Amino acid sequence: MHANYGDVSVSLPRRFHGHITIRTSDERIAFSPALKECTALLSDVPGSRVYFVGDRPRGGAGGTQQNDDEGETPLVEDEPVDELSVGGKYTSVRINWDGEEEPPMMWPDGWMSFLSGADRFFSSGRMW
């Protein structure tokens, strides 16, 4: 999903299990309380955040896992995961579970409003 100068609101199915990547110059990101409980921040660099929803996949490490019934069992190498990618400039992002109430709207402060307008003014047209 991509939106410039606007809001993105996403309702995920409750079976969603995987990565959420949010690339935006704005820091207005909100998860519903229930979704936030099972979401971990994996990476936070300027302009890009990566989250993981659900339990970490067991794959990728190789080796074995202790199993009470039969001793050791091999780890699953490539457990499938879901992905959501959201991007935009001056974009607020709100994410919740399907059927849940959406997180409240997040409005930019006065300075952010000025900057978003200034960006459009200074980056359009010819400059001599």
N, C-alpha and C positions, 0 to 999 in steps of 0.2 A: 504494500500500500504506500502511496506517496501523496502528500498534500503540502502545498506552500501557502503560508499565511492563513491557516485554518486549523480546524480541530479534527482529530481522528479518534473515533470511538469504536472499539472492537469488543464483541461478545464472543468469547471462546467456548467451544463445546467442553463439557466437563471431562471428557476423555483426552483433552489436549495434554501432551507430555513431550516437552522439548524446549527448543531455543526460541527466545524472543529477542530480536535485534532491533534497536531503536536508534536511528541516525537523525539527529535534529540539532540545530543550533540553539534550541530553546530547552530549558530545564523543566518544563511543565509536563511531568510524567506521573500518572497516578494509577494504582491498581486498587481494585476493590479489596476490602479487608480479608475476605475468604481466599481470594487469589493470592494476595500478598503473603499469606501464611505458608503457602507451598511454593514460593518463588525465591530463588537465590540469585543475587547479583554476581555474575562471573567476571565481567570486565567493565570498567568505567574510565574511559578516556574522553577527552574533550570532543564532543560531537557524536559519540557513539557509546551505547551501553548494550551489554549482552546479559540476558537473564536466562535461567533455566527453571522450568516449571515441572514439578514432580520429583520423584526419586532419581538420583543419578543413574545413568545406564551402567551396567556392570562390564560392558565390553571395553576393548581398547587396552586393558592392562595385561591380558593374557594370563597364564597361570591357572590356578585352581581355586575353588571356593569350598569351604567346609560344609558338608551336608550331613545332618544328624542321622539320616536313615541309611545312607550308603557310603559314607566316608567322603572323599573328595570328588567333586565333579568339575569339568572344565567350565570356564566362564564363557558366556555368550560373546562372540567377537563383535558383531555389528547389530546391536539391538536398535530397531528403527525408532526414530524420534520425529516429532512434528517440528515445523518451523514457521515463524511469523516474522516478517520483516516490515518495519514501518520507517519511512523517511520523510523528510521535509525541512523547510526552512521556516522558522518562527511558527512552529506547529506544536500544539498541545496534544498529548496522547493519553487516552483513558482506556483501560482494559479491565474487563470483568468477566465472570463466568456467565454463560447463557442462562437467562431466567433471573439473574440477580439485578439489583438496582445499580445503575451506572454511578461511578464516582462523580462528584460534583464538578461543574465547569470550572476551569482555571483560567482566569483572565490575566493578561500581561499587565505589568505595572506601567506607569506612565512613561518611564524611560524606554522600556521595551517597545511600546507603541510608537514612540518617536523614532527609534532606530529602524523598525520595520518599514516605516514610511520613508525615512531618509535613504534606506538601501534602494528602494524602488526609484527614488528621485535621482540619486547620484549614479546609478548603474544603467540608466536608460538614455538613449539618444547619443548624439555625437558630442565629443568634447574636443575643443581646439586648444 
